[in-house]
Amino acid sequence: MTEQGSGGGPRRASSSAEEWKVIFQQIESQVRKEAARVVGVPEDADWATIGRQTDDTVRQNVAKNIGLEENTDWETIGKHIEKMGRSGIARFIGATEDADWATIGQKVEERVRNFLNDVLGPKKKAEGTTEVVDPWKKDEG
C-alpha cells in the first residue's frame, strides 16, 4: 500500500497489520518480563532461561513438599512418590508397608475373593442338624 509523499514520490503507509504486529510484540515482551520476575531470573532473560528456571522452581517446591531436599532430581522425586503411594495402599489393604506391587495385588485379590465368598458362596450347614426339615410333613404320632 503506497501513498503519494509530500515531494510527489511514493511513500509506504503504515498498515493495520504492522500496527498489530508491534502491539503483539509489546505484549509478548511484557509477558516474558513478568514470567522472568515470577521465576526469579533477570527481566531480559529469554524464554529458554525462563523455562529452565520454571522447571527448577517446580522441582524444588515438589521436593520440599514431600519431605526431600530441594536439590533432589526428578527421578528421585518420582521414586519417592511411588513408594509413598505404594506403602499407603499396602497399609490400607493390610499388607506390610514395604510390600511390592505384586504382593499388594495378591492381597487385594485375596480380600475380594473372601468378601465375595462370604456374600455369594455356599452357606454353611447348621451344627447338629443333619436332616432336612420339611415344614409340610405331618407328624406321625
N, C-alpha and C positions, 0 to 999 in steps of 0.2 A: 504494500500500500504506500503510495507516494503522493506528496502534495507539492505544489509549487512553493519554493522558498522565496524570501524577500528579494533575492537577487535574480529571480527568474529560473534558477536551477531546481532540479528535483530534490526534495528533502523527504526523509523517511519519517512517517508519523508513528507515534507510539501506539502500538496495538493493545487491545484489551488482553490478549493472551500474554504479552510481555509483562503487562502490569500484574496479572495474576501470578505469573512465574516469580516475580520479585516478592510479592506478598507471601507466597508459599515458602520461598527460601528463607524469608524472615521468620516465619512460623517454625520451620524446621530448626533454624538456628536457636530460637528461644527454647524450644522443647529440648534440644540437645544440651543447652546450658543448664536448664532445670534438672534434667536427668543426671548430669555431671555433679551438680551440687548435692543431690539426694544421695548418690552413692559415694560421695567423698573424693572425687577427682577434680583437677582443675577445670574451670568452666570452658576452656578452649580444647578440652580432650575430644578425640574422635570417638565415633560410635564403637569401634573395636575395643578401645580402652574402657569405655563406659560398660560395655558388655562383660569384659573380664572382671571388672570390679563388682558388677552386679552379682556375678556368679560367686565371687569370693565372699561378698557380704551375705548372700543367702546361705552358702555353705557354713560360714562361721555361726550364723544365727541358729541354723538347724542343729549343728553340733552342740552348741551351748544349751539349747532347749532339751536335748535328750541326754544331757549329762556327760558330754565328751569335751575334750579340749577344742578351742576354736580353730586350731591349725589342722584338725583331723581331715583326711581326704574323703571324697565321696564314696569310695569303695568301702572304707571302714565304717562310715556312717550307715551305708546300706546294710552291711552285715550286722551292725548293732541293732538296727530297727527290725530286721528279720528275726534276730534272736529274741528281742523283747516280745514281738508278736507271737512267736512260736512258744516261748515259755509261758506267756499269758494264757494261750489256748490250752496248753498242756495242763496247767493248774486247773483251769475251768472244767476239763473233762476227767480229771483225776489221774493224770499221768505225772511222772516226775518232771520237774521244771527243765531238766536237760534232755528231755526226750526228743528224738529226731522226728521228722515228718512221717516216716513210715510207722513208727510206734504210735504216734498220735492218731494216724488213720486207722490202725488196728483197734485202738481203744475206742474210737468213735463207732466203728463198725460193731464192736462187741456190745457197747451200750445201746445202740439202736436195735440190734438183734434181740438183746434181753428185753428191752421195752416192748418190742413187737410180740415176742413170745408170751410175755405177761398179759398183754391185751388180747392177742388173737390166737394164742397157742391152745393146745388141748387142756381142758380143765382137769384138775386132779380129783380123784375119787375121794369121797368122804371116808375117813378111817372107821373100821369096824363094820361097815355095810358092804356086803359082797353081792347081795341080790338086788335086782331092780324092783322098786316098789311100784305096783300097778294100782293106781287110785280107783279103777273101775272094777277091780276084782272083789267079789263078795266073800265075806268071811264064812268059813265053814265051821260052824261051831255050835 
